[in-house]
Amino acid sequence: MFDYREELKKIPHKPGVYQYWDTDNELIYIGKAKDLRNRVSSYFVKDHNVNAKTRVLVSKIRKITFTIVDTEVDAWLLENSMIKKHQPRYNVMLKDDKTYPWIIIKNERFPRIYWTRRIVKDGSKYLGPYASVSMMHTILGLIKETYPLRTCNLNLTKENIDAGKFKVCLEYQLGNCKGPCQNYQTFEDYENSISEITDILNGKTGAVIRNLKADMDNAAMNLDFELAHKLKYKFDLLDKYQHKSTVVNSSITDVDVFNIASEEKYAFVNYLKVMNGTIIQTQTIELKKRLDESDEELLTLAISEFRTRYNSTSKEIIVPFDIDLDDDKIKFTVPKLGEKKKLLDLSAKNVIFFKTEKIDQYERLNPDIRTERLLTQMMKDLRMNQLPKHIECFDNSNFQGKYPVSAIVVFKDAKPSKKDYRFFNVKTVEGPNDFATMEEAVHRRYRRMLDEGTELPQLVIIDGGKGQLSSALKSLRLLGIEKQMTVIGIAKRLEELYYPGDQYPLYLDKKSETLKIIQQLRDEAHRFGITAHRKKRDKGTLATELELIDGIGKTTADKLLKYFKSVKKIKEASLTDLQEVVNLKQANNIFNYFNQKNTPVS
């Protein structure tokens, strides 16, 4: 029997990594902690354990193991490597199925430089990985144009070259290689090129450009114009490449920049690597949440992953919020102004674009994902305790108090359900009384739903301010269902959302999807209400015209309109047709009214 209290006694107050195991002795979760005992015990405190997914995790724990480390940073790095190795069920899943290319400087005499997707531990230098393949090829193209290097795989030992075992190939004739295989290029000259290329790949183009300019000036002073021209060509290429890169500020050297954008089930983290004011690496990854991890937890995990992947040793990390990680060797910066803030904003633009693209892609493949996301977002924005799968919106229409109509539109799963739209001809209200009209409509709607045993909506929206909202609540209280649904009023002027008993309105972001759906509901209710109101008004106007005919009262006029559907058809009707509805005298009067030239029938 698992007793967490006994297990906690064995865990020290030290930094480290803890592991949770289930009944089948399967590793289900890995976490890091500044204080192992405090962190592990927090999972078993009821007040803390409010998340349903976390409750499921805790219910499966049957064994706890841990690894003690010296510092919190060590725990941070160990956690990342263990998660990648074991892929526990309840840990964040880092989704990055691509194998990104690297640029390799081969470990050999007269090193070759090319790209690869495979890393072999043979002492070669690997620079990257490059999330943008086109950028990688641009860099390799620059290197090829600027520094002629060998591309063959000959074994260029000193002994082999001195023995004359090799002959220059076509690449030498084309000027793409200086012929080290026949000692036409010295080892020192070749190594100098490799050193400059390494600086370029590490983003240190500024130093290389300065050295080239100095050599170019010296060649010009010595009247060696051919050499000066070659150096000028290299200088122009590198200068052009540097300006095509995103130059921030040359004073910003060797920093990592991170930003995060979250959804209900996913998070996306962007990474920018900045060297000498130039962004030399950028990549965005996706994290699939397993529990309700905070943005800080997710970002911390991503920082560890990126720094390991890119072998980054930057001592400054720019982030969007404070990271609770103590390390004397790393400085976390949350900039508010200046060039570093611009870098953070650039990272934010990248991660938001990536998130939008990914979410759109998922939702196109599975529309239910979009529906669930929208409903979850609405539930959060509107402070609800259940998903608003069924929403109803009320709106009133009248003309100077005449022909009052109250309309209701229904959305199910965030989409209009037009077959469920209804409108009410107001029965108990005289004159232009919007509050009383709303009270009657709400009462009639939900009285009927209760009588028929129909499931009530989770969200009711009242088009209007506090007055209409209070009227609707009065009916809901009378029916005893005011606590079974969330009821809000929306005022037109500033799109304020009013809640019962709260004097201050809620303002949603004008671009939020929740507000857009509420506005769509409101507009649809208004459109439907106006349509119903016009039909009623037109019918009333036509009925009034029929009442001008001798012997035709309101009841007869309504009967005629019900039978013939329109006044036009009444005008076109024969006496025989009219007698299907009214008596002979009334038929004569109607026929004569619309056909003055006709002779009355005796």
GIWO-V98175 format. One record per residue. N is the residue number from 0. BURIAL is + if it has 24 or more other C-alpha atoms within 12 Angstrom, else -. Layout:
n={N;N}
burial={BURIAL;BURIAL}
This chain:
n={0;1;2;3;4;5;6;7;8;9;10;11;12;13;14;15;16;17;18;19;20;21;22;23;24;25;26;27;28;29;30;31;32;33;34;35;36;37;38;39;40;41;42;43;44;45;46;47;48;49;50;51;52;53;54;55;56;57;58;59;60;61;62;63;64;65;66;67;68;69;70;71;72;73;74;75;76;77;78;79;80;81;82;83;84;85;86;87;88;89;90;91;92;93;94;95;96;97;98;99;100;101;102;103;104;105;106;107;108;109;110;111;112;113;114;115;116;117;118;119;120;121;122;123;124;125;126;127;128;129;130;131;132;133;134;135;136;137;138;139;140;141;142;143;144;145;146;147;148;149;150;151;152;153;154;155;156;157;158;159;160;161;162;163;164;165;166;167;168;169;170;171;172;173;174;175;176;177;178;179;180;181;182;183;184;185;186;187;188;189;190;191;192;193;194;195;196;197;198;199;200;201;202;203;204;205;206;207;208;209;210;211;212;213;214;215;216;217;218;219;220;221;222;223;224;225;226;227;228;229;230;231;232;233;234;235;236;237;238;239;240;241;242;243;244;245;246;247;248;249;250;251;252;253;254;255;256;257;258;259;260;261;262;263;264;265;266;267;268;269;270;271;272;273;274;275;276;277;278;279;280;281;282;283;284;285;286;287;288;289;290;291;292;293;294;295;296;297;298;299;300;301;302;303;304;305;306;307;308;309;310;311;312;313;314;315;316;317;318;319;320;321;322;323;324;325;326;327;328;329;330;331;332;333;334;335;336;337;338;339;340;341;342;343;344;345;346;347;348;349;350;351;352;353;354;355;356;357;358;359;360;361;362;363;364;365;366;367;368;369;370;371;372;373;374;375;376;377;378;379;380;381;382;383;384;385;386;387;388;389;390;391;392;393;394;395;396;397;398;399;400;401;402;403;404;405;406;407;408;409;410;411;412;413;414;415;416;417;418;419;420;421;422;423;424;425;426;427;428;429;430;431;432;433;434;435;436;437;438;439;440;441;442;443;444;445;446;447;448;449;450;451;452;453;454;455;456;457;458;459;460;461;462;463;464;465;466;467;468;469;470;471;472;473;474;475;476;477;478;479;480;481;482;483;484;485;486;487;488;489;490;491;492;493;494;495;496;497;498;499;500;501;502;503;504;505;506;507;508;509;510;511;512;513;514;515;516;517;518;519;520;521;522;523;524;525;526;527;528;529;530;531;532;533;534;535;536;537;538;539;540;541;542;543;544;545;546;547;548;549;550;551;552;553;554;555;556;557;558;559;560;561;562;563;564;565;566;567;568;569;570;571;572;573;574;575;576;577;578;579;580;581;582;583;584;585;586;587;588;589;590;591;592;593;594;595;596;597;598;599;600;601}
burial={-;-;-;+;-;-;+;+;-;-;+;+;-;+;+;+;+;+;+;+;+;+;-;-;-;-;+;+;+;+;+;+;+;+;+;+;+;-;+;+;+;-;+;+;-;-;-;-;-;-;-;-;-;+;-;-;+;+;-;+;+;+;+;+;+;+;+;+;+;-;+;+;+;+;+;+;+;+;+;+;+;+;+;+;-;-;-;+;+;+;+;+;+;+;-;-;-;-;-;+;+;+;+;+;+;+;-;-;+;+;+;+;+;+;+;+;-;-;-;-;-;-;-;-;+;+;+;+;+;+;+;-;+;-;+;+;-;+;+;+;-;+;+;+;+;+;+;+;+;+;+;+;-;+;-;+;-;-;-;-;+;-;-;-;-;-;-;+;-;-;-;-;-;-;-;-;+;+;+;+;+;+;+;-;-;-;+;-;-;+;-;-;+;+;-;+;+;+;+;+;+;+;+;+;+;+;+;+;+;-;-;+;+;-;+;+;-;-;-;-;-;-;-;-;-;-;-;-;-;-;+;+;-;+;+;-;+;+;+;-;+;+;-;-;+;+;+;+;-;-;-;+;+;+;+;+;+;+;+;+;+;+;+;+;+;+;+;+;+;+;+;+;+;+;+;+;+;+;+;+;+;+;+;+;+;+;+;+;+;+;+;+;+;-;+;+;+;+;+;+;+;+;+;+;+;+;+;-;+;+;-;+;-;+;-;+;+;+;+;+;-;-;+;-;+;-;-;-;-;-;-;+;+;+;-;-;-;-;-;+;+;+;+;+;+;+;+;+;+;+;+;+;-;+;+;-;-;+;+;-;-;-;-;-;-;-;-;-;-;+;+;-;+;+;+;+;+;+;+;-;+;+;-;+;-;-;+;+;+;+;+;+;+;+;+;+;+;+;-;-;-;+;+;+;+;+;+;+;+;+;+;+;+;+;+;+;-;-;-;-;+;+;+;+;+;+;-;-;-;-;-;-;+;+;+;+;+;+;+;+;+;+;+;+;+;+;-;-;-;-;-;-;-;-;-;+;+;+;+;+;+;+;+;+;+;+;+;+;+;+;+;+;+;+;+;+;-;-;-;-;+;+;-;-;+;+;+;+;+;+;+;-;-;-;+;+;+;+;+;+;-;-;-;-;-;-;-;+;-;-;-;-;+;+;+;-;+;+;+;+;+;+;+;+;+;+;+;+;+;+;+;+;+;-;+;+;+;-;+;+;-;+;+;-;-;+;+;-;+;-;-;+;-;-;-;+;+;+;+;+;+;-;-;-;-;+;+;-;-;+;+;-;+;-;+;-;-;+;-;-;+;+;-;-;-;+;+;+;+;+;+;+;+;+;-;-;-;-;-;-;-;-}
